[in-house]
Amino acid sequence: MPALLFLLAVVAIRAALLIRQRGALRADTGTSYARALVTQRVSAQLWQCAWALLILGSADAVSRLSLSLGSIGTLFVIILAGWFWELPPKAWKLFVLDAHYGFNRLKPLQFAREQALRALMFAALALPAAAIAIALVQYAGAGWWLVLWAIGWGGFAVVRWLQPRYVSPLFDPVEPLPDGPLKARLQALLTRCGVTRQRLFLMRASARSAQANAQVSGSLSSPRIVLHDTLIQQLQPAEVEAVVAHELGHLQRGHLRSQMLMLGTLWLLLIAFLVLLTQTVADTTVRLALAWALFPSAWLLAQPWLNTAYRRFEFEADEAAAQNSSPAAMASALRTLTKQNANAIQNDRWYEWVYHSHPALPARLAKLDRAA
């Protein structure tokens, strides 16, 4: 009963936020994609709630299945099935929503191949995770969930370290940024920012999407910067430089390290909450399966606080871009990317508090104007 009441509350909150955001965007005739995107995003999360409700309603079937497959096998099957449950919303976004607005360029066959590879990788992690979780509940005593959190957070840190070099290139290959005026300009920027090992890469993102982005990972002394070719096509060299300075600003201000600490703390609190929420479930397999299915819904409790910090990070990275390049170029880049990616310019304040990791465009431009 507590889990059911919690899920119903989450559904009600997400639906209310969806209505508020669509109402805020309705006044702007240029945000039809943004309205459709927010509907798809919240609908995908409600679809996740439906999976948790399905697990909650089939507890007896899960118990019977564990008699034949064993606790580890049953938990592994449920975790893997939950991964496949989330595929329809992903496909809908790409091949219906993004395709309608001219953003998607990924072919269905390529999508199927990539998802098959992702499923294999996920299964390779899910099987030992299921075994560890069952063993901890049975043998680690009352503090089993603390050990599980420590192992999970450590595993996440390892995967995150491996992802830019070994995982992401499996789906989005990168190549060194070609020599030329842009590369020379960016190298000069990196030198000014104290970067000793310069690693600039180009991703042919135009084969997948018309939207533009940039990514940074690693440390300030040796960052790994990946620029989408769509970003370079849409922005002027000074604007690209400002975007790279913004990404470097995240490293200069220690945002990646702070993010890891925040995620670890929030995961600890959410796991403790889920342990309490499912404490009346006697069957260990059902309890773990339900807790796993409830985690995306429980994340709603963490989103506002995490995104509040992320928005502050974005302001600080904009400030770094203004200091190391040009505030006017950064402002121009933000305007262009907002228009080209069809992002919303202004949001409902409650929806933004919960969902948005980036501040609204007017707030960012105001701060950059003051910096200029």
Secondary structure as UniProt FT lines:
FT   HELIX           2..26
FT   TURN            29..30
FT   HELIX           32..57
FT   HELIX           59..85
FT   HELIX           87..92
FT   HELIX           93..98
FT   HELIX           99..100
FT   TURN            101..102
FT   HELIX           108..139
FT   HELIX           141..143
FT   HELIX           144..162
FT   HELIX           163..167
FT   HELIX           168..171
FT   STRAND          174..176
FT   HELIX           181..192
FT   TURN            193..194
FT   STRAND          199..203
FT   HELIX           205..207
FT   STRAND          214..218
FT   STRAND          223..228
FT   HELIX           229..234
FT   HELIX           237..252
FT   TURN            253..254
FT   HELIX           255..277
FT   TURN            278..280
FT   HELIX           284..298
FT   HELIX           299..301
FT   HELIX           303..324
FT   HELIX           327..340
FT   TURN            341..342
FT   HELIX           349..355
FT   HELIX           361..371
//
